[in-house]
Amino acid sequence: GWRCVDVKRKRATIEQRLTRCECCDYPLSIRHHLLDFADYGENEFTVQLCANCHDLYHIMERAYIHKSPKSQELLSGFLIKFGLGKPEFAFLHAKIKEVDALRQHINEKSKQ
């Protein structure tokens, strides 16, 4: 697959860590690569997420994109307990759809 030339991960600054989570507004977050760092290197497709929203993002990503049975079961339990109405779910779902489309576009370009 396509790989970014610059594969060095940037360290989070104190200012970045003290930035509110873009998903739930928690006052402590970390910059998360939406395009996997291991596959795409340092890239501009990042979002500030707290630990809980980061975990939920990966559960949703594995359930929707990678079709992981364990993640699908976990996500199903989350949705039964909390429903689709949580704004965090809508935010992360939109990000996953956006990133999946971007990954597909990048992969198609790399095949050309």
C-alpha positions in Angstrom: 0.0 0.0 0.0 0.9 3.7 -0.1 3.3 4.9 2.5 4.2 8.4 3.5 7.9 9.4 3.2 8.0 11.0 6.7 7.4 8.1 9.1 8.5 9.9 12.3 5.6 10.4 14.8 5.4 13.9 16.2 5.3 14.1 20.0 2.2 15.7 21.5 2.8 19.1 23.0 1.4 20.2 26.3 -0.9 22.6 24.4 -2.2 19.7 22.3 -2.8 17.5 25.3 -4.8 20.3 27.0 -7.0 20.7 24.0 -10.6 19.6 24.4 -11.7 16.4 22.8 -13.3 17.2 19.4 -15.9 14.5 20.0 -17.1 14.9 23.6 -15.4 18.1 24.8 -13.4 16.4 27.6 -10.6 18.8 28.6 -7.7 16.4 28.0 -7.0 14.8 24.6 -4.3 13.5 22.3 -3.9 13.9 18.6 -5.1 10.8 16.8 -4.2 9.8 13.3 -7.4 8.9 11.4 -5.2 7.4 8.6 -3.2 4.8 10.4 0.2 6.0 11.3 1.7 2.5 10.7 0.4 2.5 7.1 0.5 6.1 6.1 3.1 7.7 8.3 2.8 11.2 9.7 -0.2 12.9 8.0 -2.6 15.8 8.3 -5.7 13.7 8.9 -5.8 13.9 12.7 -8.4 14.7 15.3 -8.1 15.5 19.1 -9.7 12.6 21.0 -9.8 11.8 24.7 -9.0 8.2 25.8 -12.7 7.1 25.8 -13.6 8.5 22.4 -10.3 7.1 21.0 -11.3 3.6 22.2 -14.8 4.0 20.8 -13.4 5.2 17.5 -11.3 2.0 17.1 -14.1 -0.3 18.2 -16.4 1.3 15.6 -13.6 1.2 12.9 -12.9 -2.5 13.6 -16.7 -3.3 13.6 -17.6 -1.3 10.4 -14.5 -1.4 8.3 -12.6 -4.6 9.3 -15.8 -6.5 10.2 -14.3 -7.8 13.5 -16.9 -10.1 15.2 -15.6 -9.1 18.7 -15.8 -5.4 17.9 -19.3 -5.8 16.3 -20.5 -7.5 19.5 -19.0 -4.8 21.7 -20.4 -2.0 19.5 -23.8 -3.7 19.5 -23.8 -3.8 23.3 -22.8 -0.1 23.4 -25.7 0.8 21.1 -28.2 -1.2 23.1 -27.1 0.4 26.3 -26.7 4.0 25.0 -28.5 4.2 21.7 -27.7 5.9 18.5 -28.6 9.3 19.9 -25.3 10.0 21.6 -23.5 12.9 19.7 -20.2 11.1 20.2 -21.5 8.2 18.1 -22.6 10.4 15.3 -19.3 12.4 15.3 -17.1 9.2 15.2 -19.3 7.5 12.7 -18.9 10.5 10.3 -15.1 10.4 10.8 -15.0 6.7 10.1 -17.0 7.1 6.8 -14.8 10.0 5.8 -11.5 8.1 6.5 -12.8 5.0 4.8 -13.5 7.0 1.6 -10.1 8.6 1.8 -8.4 5.2 2.3 -10.2 3.8 -0.7 -9.2 6.9 -2.8 -5.5 6.6 -1.8 -5.5 2.8 -2.5 -7.1 3.3 -5.9 -4.5 6.0 -6.8 -1.6 3.8 -5.6 -2.8 1.0 -8.0 -2.6 3.4 -11.0 
